[in-house]
Amino acid sequence: MEKFVQCRKCLDKNLSLKSGRPIVPPGFIIEQVQPMGSIQPNDVVRECECHVLWRKKHELAVAAKNAALSPQWIDYNPETDYIGSESKDNVNRLITFVKRSTNPNEPQDVKSKLAASVIYMYGTNGTQKTTLANWIGYEFLKVKKTVKYILMNDLIKMLQKAERDDMIMAKLEKLEDVDLLLIDEAFDTKKVTIYKSNFQVPFLDSFLRTRMQTKHKGIVFISNVSPYSIEEEGFNFSIQDLVVRNMKNNFMEFKDRYDSIMSNVDTENLF
């Protein structure tokens, strides 16, 4: 016999009259040979639909925290939540990329190419680039792919210290191996400290080459700087050439400034 016990979200009955608490733990369906009112040793327990949805979202939130994704974008959907139309074509390209990258039925050669994709998202501040990058990360986590979000300045600091610190070296090795690495504030010397000697640049060059050319792992760069201006920003031509060659046609400029568009809303007529 199957007995439904409501989860916390839909719990409004099946409570003990004495304690006011659920007779059995909420959020499960219990298959009972003989209805006894509480769980018996031979009962088979299955989650109800509400509890399944809650558990998956909780697991996603935990994975996102480990990936350093922002929790505010856990329910973001670019098809309905992206603001603006000027860069909508690029948003649609990202949606297609994510759908194909998370589709288990793609041919193996297509999966390999998608897994090694290098995407460069470029635009001024406030053009929703970081939001979209977080959404990509969440979608990858949903299909159990590994993801990490990091600022380029933090990455460079880690690369500088890795040779002297085994713990940092271990973290870098994980960054080399995650399925998708999201690097924000990339190649912008207003946000990344590069010394005149450029001694940090070879470390970054080596790291990026390992991911792109040796391990064939995907990277999403989020930047205010065009990839064709990387050398001008104080990095060397070698890194610029590496990024440009590997991104192929995946250079996307974003122009829809969220704050500017929202400020055009007539707030006086909202109420």
Secondary structure, DSSP 8 states (H G I E B T S, - for coil): -EEEE--TTT-SS-B-TTTSSBSS-SSEEEE-SS--SS--TT-EEEE-HHHHHHHHHHHHHHHHHHHT--GGGTT--HHHH---STTHHHHHHHHHHHHHHT-TTS-HHHHHHHHT-EEEEE-STTSSHHHHHHHHHHHHHHTT--EEEEEHHHHHHHHHHGGG-HHHHHHHHHHHHSSEEEEESTT-TTTS---TT-TTHHHHHHHHHIIIIIS--EEEEEESS-GGGTTTTTS-HHHHHHHHHHHTT-EEE----HHHHHTTS-GGG--
